[in-house]
Amino acid sequence: MLNILQNIKGDKAIWAIAALLALFSFLPVYSASSNLVYVVGNGTTVGHLVKHAILLVLGFGIIYGIHKIPTHFFKGLSMIALPIVLVLLVFVLAQGTSGGGTNDSRWIRIPLVGFGFQPSNLASVVLMIYVARYFSKVRDIKITFKESILPLWLPVFLVVALILPANFSTAGIVFSMVMILCFLGGYPMKYLLGIVGAGVLFLTLFVLTAKAFPDLFPNRVDTWMSRIDSFSNPEDTEANYQIERAKIAIATGGIVGKGAGKSVQKNFLPQSSSDFIYAIIVEEYGLIGGFGLMFFYLFLLFRIVVVANGTATVFSKLLVLGVGLPIVFQALINMAVAVELFPVTGQNLPLISSGGTSSWMTCLAIGIILSASNKSIVQESSADDIDETNPLEILSGQL
């Protein structure tokens, strides 16, 4: 253990934030899992806590392993990983919806271990790395829309289009983050506005097609529309059941909260240990706990910007921002949903919510950020100028 601690490198503040969030998560997860046990009838509270612990331990193993990899290696890895995630997205989309109505087109079930894997989370990280790589390659070249269609926009379009039918909120976050990264990378604004317009047009055509042929994407578009209608029509308390329970939890939490494990709404609020865990946190720990948690995510954002500013290459700067901003953005969306500032999205609270392997992808992103902040790793100053079309160079990491 001491040997491992001595080998921990990178930004110590980010390490501390990740560790504190993970340690704190055990309290609300253990408390909120009683909903799954006594209401849904799924497992035991200890069992859910152990599963959460295993996911986090493996996640921090990912952080430790990834932060030892020199940053420029991720360029070649993104070229290898992008086709793989496209295949995985096609595979899960082909699974469709089960007879029970659950959406199987998001998950790959891993036999024996009891975990599911959501390729869209991996795809978002890989795509951000790929986009950062693209802009590092064209940093000294005048960018034209025609020349960027195949190397930049085709992969972006494929990833977003494959995620969209099963997970609109994730597709929206990925698309938004790509737009931000393109803006930071110096992509001409007039072209970005055109891409946004094309994205809106594509989404409209998709919704109209899904409405005209409901068997293509059963339940998904209807779910989006019902959530938007519920958000725009707060008087419909039946449709707003989740939000109403979340607001009751927040309102009864007060300033200091009811105390750890004393939430009442966890027994009535669906997804209380994942999508709406922030409401349970505020109910148990009050506004102090709620604002304190928000502070840690905003402090993480600050450190991400500091790390990006301190890196030596264009690729490293865009890489840190590309994989780091979505973590904070997802956290703020989760909190905004709980207080009815945003429609229900199904996004977890990074490093806090239970269930799913999205925490692994968050850990992967944090590991990449720590790799960029790891000054002990020898970074080649000319890494951005080396030809990446040679497969031997990609596999050997000589980028």
C-alpha positions in Angstrom: 0.0 0.0 0.0 2.8 2.4 0.9 4.5 1.6 -2.4 1.3 2.4 -4.3 0.9 5.7 -2.4 4.5 6.7 -3.2 3.9 6.0 -6.9 0.8 8.2 -7.1 1.6 11.2 -9.3 -0.2 14.0 -10.9 -2.5 16.7 -9.5 -2.9 16.0 -5.8 -6.1 18.1 -5.6 -7.8 16.0 -8.2 -6.8 12.9 -6.4 -8.2 14.3 -3.2 -11.5 15.4 -4.8 -12.0 12.0 -6.4 -11.2 10.1 -3.1 -13.4 12.3 -1.0 -16.4 12.0 -3.4 -16.0 8.2 -3.5 -15.7 7.9 0.2 -18.7 10.1 0.8 -20.8 8.2 -1.7 -21.0 5.1 0.6 -23.3 7.0 3.0 -26.1 8.0 0.6 -25.8 4.9 -1.5 -26.2 2.7 1.6 -29.1 4.8 2.8 -30.9 5.1 -0.6 -30.4 1.4 -1.5 -33.1 0.5 1.0 -35.6 1.6 -1.8 -34.2 -1.2 -4.0 -34.4 -3.7 -1.1 -37.7 -3.1 0.6 -39.7 -1.5 -2.2 -38.4 -3.1 -5.4 -37.3 -6.3 -3.6 -33.9 -6.4 -5.1 -31.1 -7.8 -3.0 -29.9 -6.5 0.3 -28.5 -3.1 1.4 -25.2 -4.7 2.3 -25.1 -6.4 -1.1 -25.7 -3.1 -2.9 -23.0 -1.4 -0.8 -20.5 -4.2 -1.6 -21.3 -3.9 -5.3 -20.7 -0.1 -5.1 -17.5 -0.7 -3.3 -16.2 -3.2 -5.9 -17.1 -0.7 -8.7 -15.2 2.1 -7.0 -12.2 0.0 -6.1 -11.9 -1.2 -9.7 -12.5 2.4 -10.8 -9.6 3.7 -8.7 -7.5 0.9 -10.1 -8.3 2.3 -13.6 -7.3 5.8 -12.4 -4.0 4.5 -11.1 -3.2 2.5 -14.2 -4.2 5.2 -16.7 -2.4 8.0 -14.9 0.9 6.1 -15.5 0.5 6.2 -19.3 2.2 9.2 -21.1 -0.4 11.5 -22.5 0.7 11.2 -26.1 -0.1 7.5 -26.1 -3.8 8.3 -26.1 -3.6 9.7 -29.6 -2.9 6.3 -31.1 -5.2 4.5 -28.7 -8.1 6.7 -29.8 -7.5 5.6 -33.4 -7.7 2.0 -32.3 -10.6 2.4 -29.8 -12.9 4.4 -32.1 -13.8 1.5 -34.5 -14.2 -0.8 -31.5 -16.7 1.5 -29.7 -18.6 1.9 -33.0 -19.0 -1.8 -33.3 -20.1 -2.0 -29.6 -22.7 0.8 -30.2 -24.1 -1.1 -33.2 -24.2 -4.3 -31.2 -26.2 -2.8 -28.2 -28.5 -0.9 -30.6 -29.3 -4.2 -32.4 -30.5 -5.7 -29.1 -33.5 -3.5 -29.1 -36.1 -3.4 -26.3 -36.9 -6.5 -24.3 -40.4 -7.8 -23.8 -40.5 -6.4 -20.3 -40.2 -2.9 -21.7 -36.6 -2.3 -20.4 -34.2 -0.6 -22.7 -31.6 -3.2 -23.5 -30.1 -1.1 -26.3 -27.8 0.7 -23.8 -26.1 -2.2 -22.1 -23.9 -5.2 -22.7 -24.4 -7.7 -19.9 -21.2 -9.3 -18.6 -21.9 -12.9 -17.6 -21.1 -14.3 -14.2 -19.9 -11.0 -12.7 -23.4 -9.5 -12.6 -22.4 -6.1 -14.1 -23.5 -4.4 -17.2 -21.4 -2.2 -19.5 -22.7 0.9 -21.3 -20.7 1.5 -24.4 -22.0 5.0 -24.9 -20.0 6.1 -21.8 -16.8 4.7 -23.3 -17.7 6.1 -26.7 -18.0 9.7 -25.3 -14.5 9.5 -23.7 -12.9 8.0 -26.8 -14.6 10.5 -29.1 -13.3 13.4 -27.0 -9.7 12.1 -27.3 -10.1 11.6 -31.0 -11.4 15.2 -31.5 -8.5 16.5 -29.4 -6.1 14.6 -31.6 -7.6 16.0 -34.8 -7.2 19.6 -33.7 -3.6 18.9 -32.6 -2.9 17.7 -36.1 -4.4 20.7 -37.8 -3.3 23.4 -35.4 -1.0 25.1 -38.0 -3.4 24.6 -40.9 -6.4 26.7 -42.0 -9.4 24.5 -41.3 -12.1 24.2 -44.0 -15.4 22.5 -43.6 -14.9 20.3 -46.7 -11.6 18.9 -45.5 -12.9 18.2 -42.0 -16.0 16.3 -43.0 -14.4 12.8 -43.2 -11.7 13.0 -40.5 -13.8 15.0 -37.9 -17.5 15.1 -38.5 -18.1 11.6 -39.8 -16.9 9.9 -36.6 -18.8 12.4 -34.5 -22.0 11.9 -36.5 -21.7 8.1 -36.3 -21.1 8.0 -32.5 -23.9 10.5 -31.8 -26.3 8.8 -34.2 -25.7 5.4 -32.7 -26.2 6.7 -29.1 -29.3 8.8 -29.9 -32.0 6.1 -30.3 -31.3 4.6 -26.9 -30.1 7.6 -24.9 -31.0 11.0 -26.0 -29.5 12.8 -23.0 -26.1 11.2 -23.4 -26.1 11.9 -27.1 -27.0 15.6 -26.4 -24.1 15.9 -23.8 -21.6 14.3 -26.2 -22.7 16.6 -29.1 -22.5 19.7 -26.8 -19.1 18.7 -25.5 -17.8 18.2 -29.0 -19.1 21.6 -30.0 -17.3 23.2 -27.0 -14.1 21.3 -27.8 -14.2 22.4 -31.4 -14.7 26.0 -30.4 -11.7 25.8 -28.0 -9.7 24.1 -30.8 -10.3 27.1 -33.1 -12.8 25.6 -35.5 -14.5 28.5 -37.4 -17.7 29.7 -35.8 -19.6 29.9 -39.0 -19.0 26.2 -39.6 -20.0 25.3 -36.0 -23.3 27.1 -36.4 -23.9 25.1 -39.5 -23.2 21.9 -37.7 -25.5 22.8 -34.9 -28.3 23.6 -37.4 -27.6 20.3 -39.1 -27.8 18.5 -35.8 -31.2 20.1 -35.0 -32.5 19.1 -38.4 -31.3 15.6 -38.0 -32.9 15.3 -34.6 -36.2 16.6 -36.0 -36.1 14.1 -38.8 -35.3 11.3 -36.3 -38.3 12.3 -34.1 -40.7 12.5 -37.1 -39.4 9.1 -38.4 -39.8 7.5 -35.0 -43.4 8.9 -34.7 -44.3 7.7 -38.2 -42.7 4.2 -37.6 -43.1 3.6 -33.9 -41.8 0.0 -34.2 -38.4 1.2 -35.1 -37.6 2.7 -31.7 -40.3 1.6 -29.3 -41.0 3.8 -26.3 -37.9 6.0 -26.7 -39.3 9.1 -28.4 -42.5 8.9 -26.4 -40.3 8.8 -23.2 -38.5 12.0 -24.3 -41.7 13.8 -25.2 -43.4 12.8 -21.9 -40.4 14.1 -19.9 -40.3 17.4 -21.8 -44.1 17.8 -21.4 -43.8 17.0 -17.7 -41.1 19.7 -17.3 -43.1 22.3 -19.2 -46.3 21.4 -17.4 -45.6 21.3 -13.7 -49.3 21.2 -12.9 -49.4 17.5 -14.0 -48.3 16.0 -10.7 -48.9 12.5 -11.8 -46.4 12.8 -14.7 -44.1 14.7 -12.4 -44.0 12.1 -9.6 -40.3 11.8 -9.5 -39.7 15.6 -9.5 -42.3 16.2 -6.9 -40.8 13.6 -4.5 -37.3 15.0 -5.2 -38.5 18.5 -4.3 -40.2 17.3 -1.1 -36.9 15.6 -0.1 -35.0 18.9 -0.7 -37.6 21.0 1.0 -37.7 18.8 4.1 -33.9 18.7 4.3 -33.6 22.3 5.5 -30.3 23.8 6.3 -28.5 20.9 8.1 -30.7 17.9 7.0 -32.4 15.1 8.8 -29.1 13.2 9.4 -27.4 10.3 7.7 -29.7 7.4 6.8 -32.9 9.3 7.9 -34.3 10.1 4.5 -38.0 9.4 4.1 -38.4 10.1 0.4 -35.8 7.4 -0.5 -38.7 4.9 0.1 -40.9 6.7 -2.5 -38.5 8.2 -5.0 -37.6 5.9 -7.9 -33.9 5.8 -8.7 -33.1 7.3 -5.4 -29.7 5.7 -5.3 -28.7 6.8 -8.8 -30.5 9.5 -10.9 -32.0 11.3 -7.9 -29.4 10.6 -5.2 -28.7 14.4 -5.0 -32.2 14.9 -3.6 -31.6 12.3 -0.9 -28.2 13.9 -0.1 -29.9 17.3 0.5 -32.7 15.7 2.5 -30.2 13.9 4.8 -27.4 16.5 4.9 -29.3 19.7 4.1 -28.3 22.7 2.0 -24.9 22.5 3.6 -24.3 19.1 2.2 -25.9 20.0 -1.2 -23.8 23.1 -1.7 -20.7 21.4 -0.3 -21.0 18.7 -2.9 -21.5 21.3 -5.6 -18.4 23.1 -4.4 -16.3 19.9 -4.9 -17.5 19.6 -8.5 -16.8 23.2 -9.2 -13.4 22.9 -7.5 -12.7 19.9 -9.8 -13.6 22.2 -12.8 -11.1 24.7 -11.5 -8.3 22.1 -11.2 -9.2 20.8 -14.7 -8.7 24.2 -16.2 -5.4 24.7 -14.1 -4.1 21.3 -15.4 -5.0 22.1 -19.0 -3.3 25.5 -18.8 -0.2 23.9 -17.4 0.3 21.3 -20.2 2.8 21.8 -22.9 1.0 20.7 -26.1 -2.2 21.5 -27.8 -3.3 17.9 -27.7 -2.8 17.7 -23.9 -4.8 20.9 -23.3 -7.7 19.8 -25.5 -7.5 16.3 -24.1 -7.9 17.5 -20.5 -10.8 19.8 -21.3 -12.4 17.3 -23.5 -12.6 14.5 -21.0 -12.8 16.7 -17.9 -15.6 19.1 -18.7 -18.3 16.3 -19.3 -17.7 15.1 -15.7 -18.7 18.5 -14.2 -21.4 19.1 -16.8 -23.0 15.7 -16.0 -22.9 16.5 -12.3 -24.5 19.9 -12.8 -27.3 18.4 -15.0 -28.0 15.7 -12.3 -28.3 18.4 -9.7 -30.4 20.6 -12.0 -32.9 17.7 -12.6 -33.4 17.2 -8.8 -34.4 20.9 -8.4 -36.5 21.0 -11.6 -34.2 23.3 -13.5 -33.8 20.6 -16.2 -36.0 17.8 -17.6 -35.4 14.3 -16.3 -32.4 12.9 -18.1 -31.3 9.7 -16.3 -27.7 11.0 -15.8 -25.9 9.7 -12.8 -24.0 11.9 -10.3 -20.3 11.1 -11.1 -18.5 9.1 -8.4 -21.6 9.3 -6.1 -24.4 7.4 -7.7 -24.6 3.6 -7.4 -25.0 1.1 -10.2 -23.7 1.0 -13.7 -20.2 1.2 -15.0 -20.4 4.9 -15.8 -18.2 5.4 -12.7 -15.5 3.4 -14.5 -15.6 5.8 -17.4 -15.5 8.8 -15.0 -12.4 7.2 -13.5 -10.9 6.6 -16.9 -11.3 10.4 -17.7 -9.8 11.3 -14.3 -6.9 9.0 -15.0 -6.3 10.8 -18.3 -6.4 14.2 -16.7 -3.9 13.0 -14.0 -1.7 11.6 -16.8 -1.5 15.1 -18.3 -0.7 16.6 -15.0 2.0 14.0 -14.2 5.2 15.9 -14.6 7.4 12.8 -13.9 6.3 11.2 -17.1 8.7 12.2 -19.9 6.6 14.0 -22.5 8.1 14.4 -26.0 7.8 18.1 -26.9 7.5 17.2 -30.6 4.8 14.5 -30.0 2.2 16.4 -31.9 4.3 16.5 -35.1 5.0 12.8 -35.5 3.1 10.8 -38.2 0.4 8.7 -36.7 -0.5 6.8 -39.8 2.2 4.2 -39.1 0.6 1.3 -37.1 3.9 0.3 -35.6 4.3 3.8 -34.2 0.8 3.7 -32.8 1.3 0.4 -31.0 4.8 1.3 -29.7 3.6 4.7 -28.5 6.3 6.5 -30.4 3.9 9.4 -31.3 
